[in-house]
Amino acid sequence: MKKYFFLFVLCSVYVSTAQQFTFRKGVVIDSVKVNDTIPESFALYLPTNFEVGKPTPIIFVYDVKGRGASVVRMFSMAAEENQYVIAAPNNVSDTLSLSENVLVSKRLFQTVFNIFKIQNGRVYTAGFGGGARMASLMPTFFSQIKGVVSCGAGVANSEVLSSKNPFHFIGIVGVKDFNYPNMLRSKNLFKTLKFKNQNLIFDGGHQWPRQELLSEAMELLTIGAMEDKIIPKDSVFIMRTYMENLNRSNQLISENKPLDAYRKLEEIIEVYKPLIVVDSLKNSLKALRRNTVYRSQKRNETALFFKEDLIKSDYDYALGEDVFTYNYNNLGWWKYQIDELGKYKKNPNVYEQYMGVRLKSYLDALIDDNIDLIQSDTVVDEEALNFLWMLKTITTPEEYANYLKVISINAKVEDFGTALFYLEELLKIGYDNVDELYALENTALLRITPEFNELVDKYLKKARYDIIEE
């Protein structure tokens, strides 16, 4: 049966007359107007057991492209299970300044707090990637935010963190995510600042985590609220989640992953020590530290993290120099780097495999960041873009769009030799969209040349212009 509720609120900061709000529970609402005077909206999810007038926790989820409904859906199942309200602004963006995004957030918060009875001390933010970094900045500007669920990213700026304004930070990251090493290291910073902090690790890359991990993050926020006496202590809930986490730790031990099990046990002790007796787990930690496999995995990971940092530094420096100088001669070096990453991913050592995947995704993100930066300039440096698109044909050779960009840019400056070379490389990997090819921007002169049509005829048998043999 459909469940609805009605809210009647008196005038707010922006509204001069009484309004009636009607929301359906248990479904994602794509667009709720912030107010009648500005074109801003937010997506919303209310759990089916939501009660009007009952204080409720809330998570504001950020997406730097303003896709509020999409990110709310990512959290909806976990929110239903844990009885959290989820809201996400549709008008934050990475194209806006930080101050503009903060103002968008402020207007959203005021509207939501006017409509709903939000529980004091249980306001949180969350996001993935760039959205997570934006979410981690919000506690700096809004003291009512007491926690951040950061998926696939660390804090945006550790320099703004202060022990005078602590919040609960929960990082969710895959072992193949290029942010993984830094998120592990960030625990030392949070410990120094006396922030509550846990990392939830999964076997994946730079991607949204499973619903179970989002639900576990909400459980940790709830346990943190119990520890801070914001909500009453629920012994049944505490013991259930404690045993679930202990079982996960034991499973890691059975899978011969003592290093991961050790980290899990450390966090179990950290989370539950203020609420229940966990002294027996300290003996388990000591036993794991003496485990030879644990020691081997710890040494291996430490060495590979160091190596990974050095390689990333090489990528940063080399790419910056190559883009600045249009160093096409260095494309061969980049091809060599991709071949080396392929070797890591085939290595029988699983930690080297993970490093190879992380380095590849780091390089992809580094190139994309440079492209975005150049394209955002008032005067676009097309020569630098040309180099980067050529580089992407090496780093992601299966993506047709990279070749098309190179063909278009070089045809524009009538460098037909380069354009034809990349056309043939594109056709070799199976591209067959003739309509797109003959409509490609800047290629009007190129596509009437005999060489262009000979290549299309050779690979696709669909040349549109006759080839005249002299």
C-alpha positions, -999 to +999 in steps of 0.1 A: +000+000+000+013+035-008+023+055+022+021+093+022+025+120+048+017+156+049+037+184+064+025+219+071+052+244+079+050+281+086+070+307+067+108+301+065+136+324+055+125+323+019+088+317+021+063+343+032+032+321+032+023+287+046+032+258+024+020+222+021+045+195+014+036+161+002+062+134+000+060+097-007+080+074+016+101+045+004+109+060-030+135+084-044+120+118-051+141+134-079+135+171-074+122+190-044+124+228-047+146+245-022+123+275-024+102+295-048+126+323-055+156+304-069+159+275-094+175+251-070+163+216-060+174+185-042+167+147-043+152+130-013+146+096+002+125+090+033+125+054+047+091+037+048+090+039+086+097+076+087+075+094+113+066+131+111+078+148+142+102+121+153+139+132+153+157+115+125+193+113+113+202+126+078+230+122+053+235+149+026+251+132-004+272+152-028+279+147-065+300+172-083+278+169-114+247+177-095+231+143-101+212+142-068+187+115-077+215+091-088+235+094-056+204+092-034+195+059-051+230+046-042+222+051-006+185+043-005+187+006+004+212+013+032+191+042+044+160+020+045+178-006+065+192+019+090+163+045+090+183+075+077+169+103+056+190+110+025+191+143+006+213+154-023+216+188-039+210+190-076+229+223-080+264+217-066+290+214-093+328+212-098+324+241-122+314+264-093+337+280-068+338+265-033+320+295-019+292+291-044+288+254-035+288+263+002+260+288-004+240+261-023+245+238+006+235+264+031+202+271+014+196+233+011+203+227+048+180+256+059+151+242+038+155+206+050+159+217+087+127+238+083+107+209+068+120+179+089+128+174+125+165+164+122+182+149+152+208+172+168+243+157+164+232+133+136+237+154+105+263+138+081+276+142+046+288+117+020+298+113-016+320+094-040+353+107-056+350+145-061+317+144-043+334+128-013+360+155-012+333+182-013+315+164+015+346+163+036+349+201+034+314+208+046+321+203+084+346+232+081+317+255+072+288+239+091+294+229+127+262+208+128+278+182+105+292+155+127+303+129+102+315+122+067+311+089+047+338+093+020+338+067-008+369+065-030+386+096-017+403+111+014+397+145+028+399+173+003+422+194+025+438+180+056+451+215+065+416+227+074+410+199+099+411+209+135+408+191+168+385+219+179+360+209+153+362+170+151+339+149+131+335+111+124+353+102+092+344+068+076+364+060+044+352+033+020+378+023-005+387-006-028+422-022-026+426-014-064+416+022-060+446+046-064+434+064-032+438+032-011+473+038+002+466+074+013+434+065+030+452+039+050+478+064+060+452+091+069+444+071+101+475+085+117+464+121+110+429+114+124+443+097+154+465+127+162+435+150+159+413+126+179+388+122+152+367+090+151+379+072+120+373+039+103+382+025+069+359+000+052+379-020+026+365-040-003+380-059-032+374-034-060+387-003-077+376+033-080+339+026-079+308+029-057+309+004-029+282-023-023+251-014-004+263-036+025+293-013+030+272+018+029+249+002+055+279-007+076+290+029+075+256+040+087+259+015+116+292+030+125+277+065+126+249+051+148+274+035+172+293+067+173+261+086+183+256+060+211+291+065+223+286+103+224+253+098+242+234+115+215+210+085+213+203+058+239+227+028+240+210-002+222+227-033+236+210-056+211+222-035+181+257-032+195+261-070+200+246-078+166+270-055+148+299-065+170+295-102+162+290-094+124+323-075+124+341-102+144+328-128+119+343-108+090+376-107+108+376-144+113+367-149+077+398-129+067+419-151+088+405-182+072+413-167+038+449-163+048+447-125+050+461-118+084+471-083+075+435-074+066+422-093+096+446-073+119+433-040+106+397-052+110+403-062+146+420-029+154+389-011+142+365-034+161+384-026+193+384+011+185+347+012+178+333-010+205+358-004+234+337+026+248+306+004+248+315-032+257+344-052+270+368-062+242+399-071+261+400-106+247+406-092+212+439-076+222+453-111+226+441-119+191+460-089+178+492-100+195+488-135+180+484-119+145+515-097+149+535-129+156+521-146+125+548-151+098+523-145+070+512-113+086+548-101+088+555-110+052+523-093+040+531-062+060+567-059+047+555-065+011+528-039+013+550-013+028+577-018+002+551-017-027+535+015-013+569+031-013+575+020-049+541+031-059+547+066-045+579+069-066+562+058-098+533+082-093+558+110-087+575+101-120+541+102-138+533+136-123+566+151-133+568+135-168+532+144-178+536+180-166+568+184-187+554+166-217+522+187-218+541+219-213+567+212-241+543+191-264+569+163-262+555+139-287+589+121-287+581+108-252+550+089-263+572+058-266+582+061-230+546+062-220+540+031-241+568+014-221+551+024-188+518+009-199+536-024-208+552-024-174+519-019-157+506-049-176+534-070-161+524-059-126+488-070-132+500-104-144+524-109-114+515-139-092+520-116-061+485-102-055+498-070-039+518-063-071+486-069-091+467-044-070+495-019-074+494-023-111+457-016-112+460+014-089+488+029-109+469+025-142+438+042-127+459+069-112+475+077-146+440+077-163+428+102-137+459+123-140+455+126-178+417+134-175+425+160-149+449+177-173+424+176-201+397+191-179+421+218-168+431+228-203+396+228-216+385+251-188+410+278-199+397+308-216+421+301-245+423+264-250+457+250-258+448+226-286+484+214-291+485+203-254+451+186-259+464+169-290+493+154-270+469+142-242+444+126-266+474+108-283+485+096-249+450+083-242+452+061-274+482+045-256+467+043-221+432+033-232+436+020-267+402+004-268+383+037-266+373+049-301+367+085-289+404+091-283+414+084-319+385+105-332+397+135-311+432+132-325+420+129-361+398+160-357+424+182-341+451+173-367+427+176-396+419+211-383+455+222-388+457+201-421+482+177-406+466+149-427+495+125-423+490+123-385+452+122-390+454+093-414+478+074-392+454+075-363+425+068-386+441+035-396+449+027-360+412+033-352+400+011-380+424-017-370+408-020-336+373-026-351+357+008-354+330+007-381+307+038-376+309+052-411+283+079-405+302+093-375+335+091-393+322+111-423+306+137-400+336+142-378+343+178-370+371+196-388+375+168-414+357+183-444+389+185-465+404+153-451+375+130-459+375+139-496+411+129-500+419+096-518+440+084-488+411+088-464+387+069-486+412+042-495+415+034-457+378+034-453+374+011-483+402-012-472+388-018-437+350-012-441+343-014-479+322+017-475+341+046-490+318+075-499+340+092-524+354+076-555+391+067-555+405+079-588+437+060-598+461+081-619 
